Amino acid sequence: MRNHFILLGILGFMATACLQKPNKAGNNPAVSKSHLLNADYSETFDSYKTDTLPSGWFSAVTGNNVPGQWKVILDTENKLVGQVSSAGSGYLFNLLVSEKYELKDLSLSVNLKAVSGKEDQGGGLVWRYQDNDNYYVARANPLENNFRLYKVTNGNRKKLESYSLPVSSGMWHTIEISHVADSIKCYFDDQLFLSRIDSSITKAGKTGLWAKADAVTYFDDFQLKSLEK
């Protein structure tokens, strides 16, 4: 009889465990569910010709090495924009910047896929872009398996926050940021991993996409929403 009750207890514990959902963020349960509903600007890059820059966007570079190449491409019958050059190396940040809005407080998201890169892979979002040497960036890197928030000031990149997590190359992921006043929150695949208070760049700025060195990266479904009152 005693063994019978022990067995029932074990089965009950297993059933309870099966009902519990894993939390990717460890002790941080916050999940983004916004997906930027009612976004002020959405871009799928479907309306542009392949092998061209999308209208209203311009390429820029932080660093002095060989710049990359941004263009609209066709990936399995779906148009998107990508940084397609693998010639870069070292301290080189390739940016594609939108001229659509200049905002201070905003939510921003994009889908990205790391395609290749021996020195670096992946990419991310840029916001409060003042010029080539001053902006914020949140990026994911499959080679390092981490998600990081940086600030770039006077051309110098400084890490603000970092979280180690699996980042799969060749698969689509989503990065979303929210920045209001000096509070920054960064989401990876809908999960909040990075949170930081920083007032290094306080002015409104442009937004865009970012890749480093030889990282070939595809981007799609760029969305922006103003949070300014």
Phi and psi in degrees as GROMACS dihedral restraints (atoms count N, CA, C in turn):
[ dihedral_restraints ]
;  ai    aj    ak    al  type     phi  dphi    fc
    3     4     5     6     1   -59.0    20    10
    4     5     6     7     1   -41.9    20    10
    6     7     8     9     1   -65.0    20    10
    7     8     9    10     1   -31.6    20    10
    9    10    11    12     1   -64.1    20    10
   10    11    12    13     1   -44.8    20    10
   12    13    14    15     1   -67.2    20    10
   13    14    15    16     1   -36.1    20    10
   15    16    17    18     1   -63.3    20    10
   16    17    18    19     1   -42.9    20    10
   18    19    20    21     1   -63.3    20    10
   19    20    21    22     1   -42.8    20    10
   21    22    23    24     1   -61.7    20    10
   22    23    24    25     1   -39.0    20    10
   24    25    26    27     1   -64.3    20    10
   25    26    27    28     1   -41.9    20    10
   27    28    29    30     1   -64.9    20    10
   28    29    30    31     1   -43.7    20    10
   30    31    32    33     1   -63.8    20    10
   31    32    33    34     1   -38.5    20    10
   33    34    35    36     1   -64.6    20    10
   34    35    36    37     1   -41.8    20    10
   36    37    38    39     1   -63.1    20    10
   37    38    39    40     1   -41.1    20    10
   39    40    41    42     1   -65.8    20    10
   40    41    42    43     1   -38.6    20    10
   42    43    44    45     1   -64.9    20    10
   43    44    45    46     1   -41.7    20    10
   45    46    47    48     1   -63.7    20    10
   46    47    48    49     1   -42.1    20    10
   48    49    50    51     1   -63.1    20    10
   49    50    51    52     1   -37.3    20    10
   51    52    53    54     1   -67.5    20    10
   52    53    54    55     1   -26.8    20    10
   54    55    56    57     1   -79.3    20    10
   55    56    57    58     1   -20.0    20    10
   57    58    59    60     1   -77.3    20    10
   58    59    60    61     1   132.6    20    10
   60    61    62    63     1   -90.1    20    10
   61    62    63    64     1   137.0    20    10
   63    64    65    66     1   -66.8    20    10
   64    65    66    67     1   146.4    20    10
   66    67    68    69     1  -110.3    20    10
   67    68    69    70     1   108.0    20    10
   69    70    71    72     1   -61.5    20    10
   70    71    72    73     1   -26.9    20    10
   72    73    74    75     1   -95.5    20    10
   73    74    75    76     1    18.3    20    10
   75    76    77    78     1    65.4    20    10
   76    77    78    79     1  -116.0    20    10
   78    79    80    81     1   -86.4    20    10
   79    80    81    82     1     4.5    20    10
   81    82    83    84     1  -111.2    20    10
   82    83    84    85     1    99.0    20    10
   84    85    86    87     1   -86.6    20    10
   85    86    87    88     1    -1.8    20    10
   87    88    89    90     1   -63.4    20    10
   88    89    90    91     1   132.5    20    10
   90    91    92    93     1  -127.4    20    10
   91    92    93    94     1   136.3    20    10
   93    94    95    96     1   -81.7    20    10
   94    95    96    97     1   125.4    20    10
   96    97    98    99     1  -119.6    20    10
   97    98    99   100     1     6.1    20    10
   99   100   101   102     1   -72.6    20    10
  100   101   102   103     1   -45.3    20    10
  102   103   104   105     1    48.9    20    10
  103   104   105   106     1    25.9    20    10
  105   106   107   108     1    51.5    20    10
  106   107   108   109     1    54.5    20    10
  108   109   110   111     1   -58.4    20    10
  109   110   111   112     1   140.6    20    10
  111   112   113   114     1    57.5    20    10
  112   113   114   115     1    43.9    20    10
  114   115   116   117     1   -61.1    20    10
  115   116   117   118     1   146.4    20    10
  117   118   119   120     1   -75.7    20    10
  118   119   120   121     1   -25.6    20    10
  120   121   122   123     1  -149.7    20    10
  121   122   123   124     1   126.7    20    10
  123   124   125   126     1  -127.7    20    10
  124   125   126   127     1   138.4    20    10
  126   127   128   129     1  -136.6    20    10
  127   128   129   130     1   119.7    20    10
  129   130   131   132     1  -106.2    20    10
  130   131   132   133     1    -7.7    20    10
  132   133   134   135     1    67.6    20    10
  133   134   135   136     1    11.2    20    10
  135   136   137   138     1   -71.4    20    10
  136   137   138   139     1   -25.0    20    10
  138   139   140   141     1   -88.5    20    10
  139   140   141   142     1    -0.7    20    10
  141   142   143   144     1  -101.7    20    10
  142   143   144   145     1   154.9    20    10
  144   145   146   147     1   -72.5    20    10
  145   146   147   148     1   145.2    20    10
  147   148   149   150     1   -67.4    20    10
  148   149   150   151     1   156.7    20    10
  150   151   152   153     1    66.9    20    10
  151   152   153   154     1    21.0    20    10
  153   154   155   156     1  -129.6    20    10
  154   155   156   157     1   161.9    20    10
  156   157   158   159     1   -75.1    20    10
  157   158   159   160     1   141.6    20    10
  159   160   161   162     1   -66.2    20    10
  160   161   162   163     1   142.6    20    10
  162   163   164   165     1   -61.3    20    10
  163   164   165   166     1   137.1    20    10
  165   166   167   168     1    85.5    20    10
  166   167   168   169     1     8.4    20    10
  168   169   170   171     1  -125.3    20    10
  169   170   171   172     1   150.2    20    10
  171   172   173   174     1  -137.5    20    10
  172   173   174   175     1   149.9    20    10
  174   175   176   177     1   -90.0    20    10
  175   176   177   178     1   148.2    20    10
  177   178   179   180     1  -146.8    20    10
  178   179   180   181     1   165.6    20    10
  180   181   182   183     1  -138.9    20    10
  181   182   183   184     1   136.9    20    10
  183   184   185   186     1  -107.0    20    10
  184   185   186   187     1   123.1    20    10
  186   187   188   189     1   113.3    20    10
  187   188   189   190     1   175.7    20    10
  189   190   191   192     1  -118.6    20    10
  190   191   192   193     1    12.2    20    10
  192   193   194   195     1   -89.4    20    10
  193   194   195   196     1  -177.0    20    10
  195   196   197   198     1   -60.6    20    10
  196   197   198   199     1   121.2    20    10
  198   199   200   201     1   -70.3    20    10
  199   200   201   202     1   158.5    20    10
  201   202   203   204     1   -83.2    20    10
  202   203   204   205     1  -167.2    20    10
  204   205   206   207     1  -137.1    20    10
  205   206   207   208     1   119.0    20    10
  207   208   209   210     1  -101.9    20    10
  208   209   210   211     1   138.9    20    10
  210   211   212   213     1  -165.3    20    10
  211   212   213   214     1   160.2    20    10
  213   214   215   216     1   -77.1    20    10
  214   215   216   217     1   132.7    20    10
  216   217   218   219     1  -132.9    20    10
  217   218   219   220     1   169.2    20    10
  219   220   221   222     1  -109.0    20    10
  220   221   222   223     1   121.1    20    10
  222   223   224   225     1  -123.6    20    10
  223   224   225   226     1   107.4    20    10
  225   226   227   228     1    48.1    20    10
  226   227   228   229     1    54.6    20    10
  228   229   230   231     1    67.6    20    10
  229   230   231   232     1    12.8    20    10
  231   232   233   234     1  -119.9    20    10
  232   233   234   235     1   126.4    20    10
  234   235   236   237     1   -79.6    20    10
  235   236   237   238     1   141.5    20    10
  237   238   239   240     1  -156.5    20    10
  238   239   240   241     1   179.7    20    10
  240   241   242   243     1  -115.7    20    10
  241   242   243   244     1   144.7    20    10
  243   244   245   246     1  -144.0    20    10
  244   245   246   247     1   153.7    20    10
  246   247   248   249     1   -92.1    20    10
  247   248   249   250     1   109.7    20    10
  249   250   251   252     1  -108.8    20    10
  250   251   252   253     1    -0.7    20    10
  252   253   254   255     1   -93.3    20    10
  253   254   255   256     1   136.4    20    10
  255   256   257   258     1  -107.9    20    10
  256   257   258   259     1    16.5    20    10
  258   259   260   261     1   -83.8    20    10
  259   260   261   262     1   -15.8    20    10
  261   262   263   264     1   -75.7    20    10
  262   263   264   265     1   162.5    20    10
  264   265   266   267     1  -162.5    20    10
  265   266   267   268     1   165.9    20    10
  267   268   269   270     1    67.1    20    10
  268   269   270   271     1  -147.8    20    10
  270   271   272   273     1   -80.2    20    10
  271   272   273   274     1    78.1    20    10
  273   274   275   276     1  -135.5    20    10
  274   275   276   277     1   119.6    20    10
  276   277   278   279     1  -114.3    20    10
  277   278   279   280     1   118.3    20    10
  279   280   281   282     1   -93.3    20    10
  280   281   282   283     1   127.2    20    10
  282   283   284   285     1  -121.9    20    10
  283   284   285   286     1   144.0    20    10
  285   286   287   288     1  -122.0    20    10
  286   287   288   289     1   115.6    20    10
  288   289   290   291     1  -112.7    20    10
  289   290   291   292     1   134.3    20    10
  291   292   293   294     1   -88.5    20    10
  292   293   294   295     1   136.8    20    10
  294   295   296   297     1   -95.0    20    10
  295   296   297   298     1     7.5    20    10
  297   298   299   300     1   -67.0    20    10
  298   299   300   301     1   -47.3    20    10
  300   301   302   303     1  -136.8    20    10
  301   302   303   304     1   154.0    20    10
  303   304   305   306     1  -123.2    20    10
  304   305   306   307     1   113.7    20    10
  306   307   308   309     1  -132.0    20    10
  307   308   309   310     1   154.5    20    10
  309   310   311   312     1  -100.9    20    10
  310   311   312   313     1   -54.0    20    10
  312   313   314   315     1  -103.3    20    10
  313   314   315   316     1   125.6    20    10
  315   316   317   318     1  -163.7    20    10
  316   317   318   319     1   163.2    20    10
  318   319   320   321     1  -114.3    20    10
  319   320   321   322     1   146.6    20    10
  321   322   323   324     1  -148.5    20    10
  322   323   324   325     1   137.8    20    10
  324   325   326   327     1  -146.3    20    10
  325   326   327   328     1   159.3    20    10
  327   328   329   330     1  -158.0    20    10
  328   329   330   331     1   151.0    20    10
  330   331   332   333     1   -95.4    20    10
  331   332   333   334     1   137.6    20    10
  333   334   335   336     1  -140.2    20    10
  334   335   336   337     1   152.4    20    10
  336   337   338   339     1  -134.1    20    10
  337   338   339   340     1   120.5    20    10
  339   340   341   342     1   -75.5    20    10
  340   341   342   343     1   123.4    20    10
  342   343   344   345     1   -99.5    20    10
  343   344   345   346     1   -49.0    20    10
  345   346   347   348     1  -162.0    20    10
  346   347   348   349     1   176.2    20    10
  348   349   350   351     1   143.9    20    10
  349   350   351   352     1   123.5    20    10
  351   352   353   354     1   -86.5    20    10
  352   353   354   355     1   -37.3    20    10
  354   355   356   357     1   -88.0    20    10
  355   356   357   358     1   -37.6    20    10
  357   358   359   360     1  -150.1    20    10
  358   359   360   361     1   155.3    20    10
  360   361   362   363     1  -143.6    20    10
  361   362   363   364     1   163.0    20    10
  363   364   365   366     1    85.6    20    10
  364   365   366   367     1  -161.1    20    10
  366   367   368   369     1   172.3    20    10
  367   368   369   370     1  -164.2    20    10
  369   370   371   372     1  -175.5    20    10
  370   371   372   373     1  -157.1    20    10
  372   373   374   375     1  -108.6    20    10
  373   374   375   376     1   146.3    20    10
  375   376   377   378     1  -118.9    20    10
  376   377   378   379     1   141.1    20    10
  378   379   380   381     1  -151.8    20    10
  379   380   381   382     1   168.3    20    10
  381   382   383   384     1    48.7    20    10
  382   383   384   385     1    40.0    20    10
  384   385   386   387     1   -71.0    20    10
  385   386   387   388     1   117.3    20    10
  387   388   389   390     1   -94.3    20    10
  388   389   390   391     1   -43.0    20    10
  390   391   392   393     1  -164.3    20    10
  391   392   393   394     1  -172.6    20    10
  393   394   395   396     1   -59.3    20    10
  394   395   396   397     1   -21.0    20    10
  396   397   398   399     1  -113.1    20    10
  397   398   399   400     1     6.3    20    10
  399   400   401   402     1  -144.4    20    10
  400   401   402   403     1   110.8    20    10
  402   403   404   405     1  -176.0    20    10
  403   404   405   406     1   170.4    20    10
  405   406   407   408     1  -102.2    20    10
  406   407   408   409     1   152.0    20    10
  408   409   410   411     1  -146.3    20    10
  409   410   411   412     1   136.2    20    10
  411   412   413   414     1  -118.1    20    10
  412   413   414   415     1   127.1    20    10
  414   415   416   417     1  -141.0    20    10
  415   416   417   418     1   155.9    20    10
  417   418   419   420     1  -117.5    20    10
  418   419   420   421     1   140.6    20    10
  420   421   422   423     1  -131.3    20    10
  421   422   423   424     1   113.5    20    10
  423   424   425   426     1   -66.9    20    10
  424   425   426   427     1   -29.9    20    10
  426   427   428   429     1   -68.9    20    10
  427   428   429   430     1   -34.4    20    10
  429   430   431   432     1   -98.6    20    10
  430   431   432   433     1   -11.7    20    10
  432   433   434   435     1    50.5    20    10
  433   434   435   436     1    57.4    20    10
  435   436   437   438     1  -150.0    20    10
  436   437   438   439     1   164.2    20    10
  438   439   440   441     1  -124.8    20    10
  439   440   441   442     1   125.0    20    10
  441   442   443   444     1  -134.9    20    10
  442   443   444   445     1   151.3    20    10
  444   445   446   447     1  -111.9    20    10
  445   446   447   448     1   128.7    20    10
  447   448   449   450     1  -126.4    20    10
  448   449   450   451     1   159.8    20    10
  450   451   452   453     1  -119.0    20    10
  451   452   453   454     1   142.5    20    10
  453   454   455   456     1  -115.9    20    10
  454   455   456   457     1   115.7    20    10
  456   457   458   459     1  -129.5    20    10
  457   458   459   460     1   129.2    20    10
  459   460   461   462     1    54.5    20    10
  460   461   462   463     1    34.0    20    10
  462   463   464   465     1    81.7    20    10
  463   464   465   466     1    -0.6    20    10
  465   466   467   468     1  -105.1    20    10
  466   467   468   469     1   126.0    20    10
  468   469   470   471     1   -91.2    20    10
  469   470   471   472     1   131.8    20    10
  471   472   473   474     1  -127.7    20    10
  472   473   474   475     1   129.1    20    10
  474   475   476   477     1   -72.6    20    10
  475   476   477   478     1   129.3    20    10
  477   478   479   480     1  -100.8    20    10
  478   479   480   481     1   -42.6    20    10
  480   481   482   483     1  -148.7    20    10
  481   482   483   484     1   153.7    20    10
  483   484   485   486     1  -148.9    20    10
  484   485   486   487     1   145.8    20    10
  486   487   488   489     1  -140.3    20    10
  487   488   489   490     1   128.8    20    10
  489   490   491   492     1   -83.6    20    10
  490   491   492   493     1   125.6    20    10
  492   493   494   495     1  -159.7    20    10
  493   494   495   496     1   160.4    20    10
  495   496   497   498     1   -69.7    20    10
  496   497   498   499     1   128.1    20    10
  498   499   500   501     1  -124.4    20    10
  499   500   501   502     1   111.2    20    10
  501   502   503   504     1   -86.0    20    10
  502   503   504   505     1   128.0    20    10
  504   505   506   507     1   -75.6    20    10
  505   506   507   508     1   146.1    20    10
  507   508   509   510     1    79.6    20    10
  508   509   510   511     1     6.3    20    10
  510   511   512   513     1  -127.2    20    10
  511   512   513   514     1   151.9    20    10
  513   514   515   516     1   -80.3    20    10
  514   515   516   517     1   136.6    20    10
  516   517   518   519     1  -131.3    20    10
  517   518   519   520     1   163.5    20    10
  519   520   521   522     1  -119.9    20    10
  520   521   522   523     1   132.3    20    10
  522   523   524   525     1  -115.0    20    10
  523   524   525   526     1   132.8    20    10
  525   526   527   528     1  -135.1    20    10
  526   527   528   529     1   138.5    20    10
  528   529   530   531     1  -126.4    20    10
  529   530   531   532     1   153.8    20    10
  531   532   533   534     1  -133.3    20    10
  532   533   534   535     1   127.3    20    10
  534   535   536   537     1  -134.1    20    10
  535   536   537   538     1   114.6    20    10
  537   538   539   540     1  -129.4    20    10
  538   539   540   541     1   122.4    20    10
  540   541   542   543     1    57.4    20    10
  541   542   543   544     1  -113.8    20    10
  543   544   545   546     1  -111.5    20    10
  544   545   546   547     1    13.3    20    10
  546   547   548   549     1  -101.7    20    10
  547   548   549   550     1   121.3    20    10
  549   550   551   552     1  -116.7    20    10
  550   551   552   553     1   130.6    20    10
  552   553   554   555     1  -127.6    20    10
  553   554   555   556     1   134.5    20    10
  555   556   557   558     1  -126.5    20    10
  556   557   558   559     1   128.1    20    10
  558   559   560   561     1  -113.6    20    10
  559   560   561   562     1   142.0    20    10
  561   562   563   564     1  -124.1    20    10
  562   563   564   565     1   122.5    20    10
  564   565   566   567     1    48.8    20    10
  565   566   567   568     1    48.2    20    10
  567   568   569   570     1    73.6    20    10
  568   569   570   571     1     6.2    20    10
  570   571   572   573     1  -113.9    20    10
  571   572   573   574     1   132.3    20    10
  573   574   575   576     1   -74.6    20    10
  574   575   576   577     1   120.1    20    10
  576   577   578   579     1  -118.6    20    10
  577   578   579   580     1   -27.2    20    10
  579   580   581   582     1  -126.9    20    10
  580   581   582   583     1   133.0    20    10
  582   583   584   585     1  -141.8    20    10
  583   584   585   586     1   134.2    20    10
  585   586   587   588     1  -154.3    20    10
  586   587   588   589     1   143.6    20    10
  588   589   590   591     1  -102.2    20    10
  589   590   591   592     1   122.2    20    10
  591   592   593   594     1  -153.0    20    10
  592   593   594   595     1   137.3    20    10
  594   595   596   597     1  -124.9    20    10
  595   596   597   598     1    31.4    20    10
  597   598   599   600     1   -69.8    20    10
  598   599   600   601     1   -38.0    20    10
  600   601   602   603     1  -123.1    20    10
  601   602   603   604     1   109.7    20    10
  603   604   605   606     1  -107.1    20    10
  604   605   606   607     1    -8.7    20    10
  606   607   608   609     1   -89.8    20    10
  607   608   609   610     1   155.4    20    10
  609   610   611   612     1   -61.7    20    10
  610   611   612   613     1   151.4    20    10
  612   613   614   615     1  -155.6    20    10
  613   614   615   616     1   176.1    20    10
  615   616   617   618     1   -78.6    20    10
  616   617   618   619     1   172.1    20    10
  618   619   620   621     1  -124.9    20    10
  619   620   621   622     1   164.1    20    10
  621   622   623   624     1   179.6    20    10
  622   623   624   625     1  -162.4    20    10
  624   625   626   627     1  -118.6    20    10
  625   626   627   628     1   158.1    20    10
  627   628   629   630     1  -145.9    20    10
  628   629   630   631     1   138.4    20    10
  630   631   632   633     1  -146.4    20    10
  631   632   633   634     1   153.7    20    10
  633   634   635   636     1  -115.7    20    10
  634   635   636   637     1   140.9    20    10
  636   637   638   639     1    53.3    20    10
  637   638   639   640     1  -120.3    20    10
  639   640   641   642     1   -96.2    20    10
  640   641   642   643     1    14.5    20    10
  642   643   644   645     1   -68.5    20    10
  643   644   645   646     1   118.4    20    10
  645   646   647   648     1   -93.8    20    10
  646   647   648   649     1   118.4    20    10
  648   649   650   651     1  -138.9    20    10
  649   650   651   652     1   139.0    20    10
  651   652   653   654     1  -104.5    20    10
  652   653   654   655     1   144.9    20    10
  654   655   656   657     1  -132.5    20    10
  655   656   657   658     1   145.1    20    10
  657   658   659   660     1  -154.3    20    10
  658   659   660   661     1   163.4    20    10
  660   661   662   663     1    53.7    20    10
  661   662   663   664     1    56.6    20    10
  663   664   665   666     1   -77.7    20    10
  664   665   666   667     1   129.8    20    10
  666   667   668   669     1  -135.8    20    10
  667   668   669   670     1   143.9    20    10
  669   670   671   672     1  -138.9    20    10
  670   671   672   673     1   139.1    20    10
  672   673   674   675     1  -138.3    20    10
  673   674   675   676     1   128.5    20    10
  675   676   677   678     1   -73.6    20    10
  676   677   678   679     1   135.3    20    10
  678   679   680   681     1  -113.4    20    10
  679   680   681   682     1    14.5    20    10
  681   682   683   684     1   -78.7    20    10
  682   683   684   685     1   138.6    20    10
